[in-house]
């Protein structure tokens, strides 16, 4: 499972994309399927929260880099 919320969609290669232009019957259409709707929901929720965590971590690192003094004070408060 990837980090993004796009795991339900196929990620074709370049050559697969070229072949799709000639595929008039849509025989190349494929998707990453789940066994049940609950499994699909669970996987989507997991992927969404993983993306949120990734964005939050990136934001905290950017803040720390741009504001080293307040970031050190916040870290000191958390470590108490």
N, C-alpha and C positions, 0 to 999 in steps of 0.2 A: 504494500500500500504506500502510495506516495505522500508527500507532505501536503500537496494541494487538494482541493475538493473536486478534482477532475478525474478521479479514478473510475467513474462510471462511463467515461468516454474512451474510445479507442484512440491511440496515439500512433497513427500510421507513419511509416517511413516515407522518404522522398519517392522511392520507386513505387510504393503502394499508392501514393497520391497520383503519380503518373498513370498507373494502371486504372485508377478509378475514373479517369477522364474517358476511358474506353469502355467502362463497365456500365452498359446501358441497362442491364437487368438488376443492378444494385446487389450483386452477389458478394461484393467485398464488404458490405456493411456488417460490422460486428461491434459489440459493446462488452465491457467487463460486467458480467451479470452476477447477481447475488441469488442465493437459493430461495430466500424469502424476502418479503418487503421489510420485515423487522431487521434482517441482517443488513439490507441496503441502508436503512435508516441508521443503524448502529455504526456502520462503516463511515457514512457521511458525517455523522455527529463527531466521531473520533477524528476524522480528517479536518473538520472545521475547527475543533478545539486545538488540534495540533498546530494549525495555521495561526490561530490567535496567540498561542504561546510563543511561536516563532517571531511573530510581529512584536509582541511585548518585549521579548528578549532583545531584539534589534533596537527597539526604542530606548530601552534602559541603557544599552551600551552606547548609543548615540548621545544620550543625555549625560552619561558619565564622562565621555570623551570631551564634550563641549562645556561641561560644568564640573570640573574635577572637585572643587571644594565642597559644594553642596552634596555631591554624590558621596564623598567621604564621610560627611556628617550623617547622612542618611544611613550609610553602612554601619557607622559606629552605633547609632541608635538601635539598629536591628540586631547587632551582635551582643547587646547587653543581656 
